[in-house]
Structure formats: C-alpha cells, structure tokens
Amino acid sequence: MKRILLICLAALWLVPGVAMAHSKLENAVPAQDATVAVPPERIELTFNTKIEKLSHFKIWNAAGEEMEKGTVEVDGMTMSGTVPAALPNGIYTVKWAIIGADGHSVEGDYAFTVEAPVMTNEPSAEPEATAETSSPSPETSVDAGGENKESATDQAGTNYTPAIIIGVIIAAAALVLFLRRRK
C-alpha cells in the first residue's frame, strides 16, 4: 500500500513539469513592444515546437477592432499571415491561439506600434528618401535597448488545467485502491 501511495505522490510531483512543457512563442515579427516605421506587410510568429495547422492569429487595433489579414499559414514551428492593407499609425495587438505538438491549446498576445512618417503635400528642397532606405524593415525590429525581443514567451499562456485533471484522477485512483485494500 505504501508503494502505491509513493507512486501516486511521485506522479503528482512530476505532472506539473509535463504541463509546463507546452509550446511557447519564441520570436515575433514585428517584435513584441517594437515600434516600426514601416507598416508590416506580414506577421510571423515562431514557436519552440511544431504547431498544428488549426493554429491562427488575429490583429486588433487600439479601439478593439479586428484588422483585416490574409490567409494564415502554418509551416512547422512558424505561423504567418499577410496584412493586405497598410496599417495606419497606432498600437496593435496580435492575439494568437495554437495547438502544439503535444495536442494542447495555448493562447497569448503581444503588442507592437506603427509610427510611419506622415507624408505632407509641401515640396521639400531635399529629395525624399524611399521607405526602403530611410527606415528599418519590420523583420529587423529590435527593442529600444537594441536587443532582440525574446520576452514574447512571457506572454505565452500557461494552462494548468491538464495537470489538475491528471492530479485529481491519480488522487481518486489512489483513494479507490486504498479503500479496496482496507476491506
């Protein structure tokens, strides 16, 4: 009986470690909390594990309106989709939901800001630089300190529900075994 109880306790101790092994966002383009001078033409999210084809994301503006996007494609650990129209200046939130290789659903979000230069109709004495030469592309977005934004994993949703369910099942099984042995 002590052996069964010890096995159940060991299983309960190990289950939370398994539950925390869910897929996490590792990289995003545009990066988390990045400010880009050119509206992105594509959103790309890379995770630490393969993700299923049913995974998706949505783009929301600061007013809470969903923005139009193209078809979302999943290729291995990367999910991407085009943004058909240039996003106006403002703050945007990318809300994603994936199904990881382990079959668990994970959700998260992150924000980025578009601050494109405002074009005026006044002629200038200097020739205008093209968007390609005057500002970095969204793919090279970095934070204000010049570091790559890898803290997007902090935004990854952690779902402890499977661990709780497994723990309850193990505890119930241990209780049943305990009660059967007492008879």
N, C-alpha and C positions, 0 to 999 in steps of 0.2 A: 504494500500500500504506500509506503514511504517513497518507493521508487516512482510510482505513478504520479504522486504529488510533486516530486522533484522534477520529473519530466514536464509536467504542466507548468510549473513555475519557470523552468528554463525556456519553454516555448513562449510564455508571456513576455519574458525579458527580451527575447530575440525578435518578436513580431514588430515592435516599433521601428527597429532598424530596417526591416524589409519595407515597411510602409513609407519610409522617408527616401527610398531609392527611386522615386518617381522621376519622370522626365522634368528637366528644368531648362528655362531659357538661358542660353549662354551668350548669344550675340544678336543684336538687332540693328537693322539699317532702315531708317535713321536710328542712331543710338538713343538709349534712354536718357532723357533730360537734355538731349542735344538741341542746339539752335542751328538751323540750316538756312543758308542764304538763298538756296535754290529749292523750290518745292520738289519733293521727291516724286519720281515717276514710278517707283516700285517700293514696296515694303517687303523686307526679307527678315525672317526670324529663324535662327538656328538653335536647335536644342541639343542636349547632351546625349540623347538616344534617338533611335529611329522613331518616327511618328507615323500614325496611320493616315490613310487618305481622307478620312472623315474630319480631320482637323480643319479649323477655319479661324479667321480673324475678322474683326470689323474696325472701322475707323470712325471716331466720334469727334466733333468739333467742341469748342468750349461751351457752346449753347446746348449741347446734348443732342445734336442732330447727327444721324448716321450719314457719313460721306459715301459717295459712290466709289466703287472699286471694281476692278476687273476680276476675272476668274482666279480663284486661289488654287495654287499648285503645290503639291507635297512631293518632295524628292528626298527620300532617306530621312535625314535629320533636319532638313530645311523646308520651310513653308514660305511661299512668296506669292505676291499678287500685285498687279499694276494699279496705279492710280490714274484713271483716264483723263481727268481734268486737273489743271494746276490748282493746288490747294492755296486758298488765299492766306495772307498772313494771319497767324493766330496759334493757339495751343491745340494740339491734337492728342487724343488718347487712342492707342491701339489695344483693343481687348481681344485676347486670343483664348481659344479652347482647343486642346489637343487630346488625342488618345495616344498614350505612349506605347512603347513596345510591350510593356507589361500588362496592357489592356486597361489601365486606369486612366480616367479622365482627369486632366489638370487644367486649371484656368489661371489667367493672370492678365496684367495690363501694364502699360508703361506710357509715358507722355514724351512728346517732342514739340518743338516750336518752329514755325516757319516765319522767318523775318527777311523776306525778299526786299531788295531796294525798290522804292516806289519810283516809277517812271514819270517824268514830267514832260510836258509838251514844249517847254522852252528849249531853244537850241543852245548848246554849250560850245564854248570856244575849244574845248579839248575833245578829241574823238572818244566815243564811248567804248569801253571795253566790253567784250562779249561775256555772257554769263559763264562760259567755259573757262575763261582766263581770270575773271575777277573774283570768283568765289569757289570754295571747295565743293566737291560733289557730295551728296548725302552718304555715299559709300565710305567717305573718309572722315565722317563725323567723329569728333572726339569731345570730351568734356572740357570745361574751362581750364582745367589743370593740364591738359594735353594728354590725358590718359585715355585708353580705350575704355568704353563703358561696359564693364562686365558685371556691374551690380544689378543687371536686369534679373539675375537669378534671385535676388532678394524679393522680387515681385512675384515669383512663381508661387502658385497656390500650393499649400501643403494640405493634403487630405488625409486625416487620421481615421476616417470612418472605417476603412477595411481593417485596420489594426484593432479598433474597438470591437467590431463584429467578430473577428477571429478570437480575440480575448474572451468575449462572452461565450462563444462556442466551446472553447477549451475549458473555461471555468465550469460550464454546465456539464461537460463530459466528465470532468474530474468529480463533480458533485454526484453524478449518477453512479460512477464507479465506486465512489466512497460509500454511498448508500447501499449498493448491491453487496458490497463486501461485509457490511455490518449485519446483514440478515442471516 
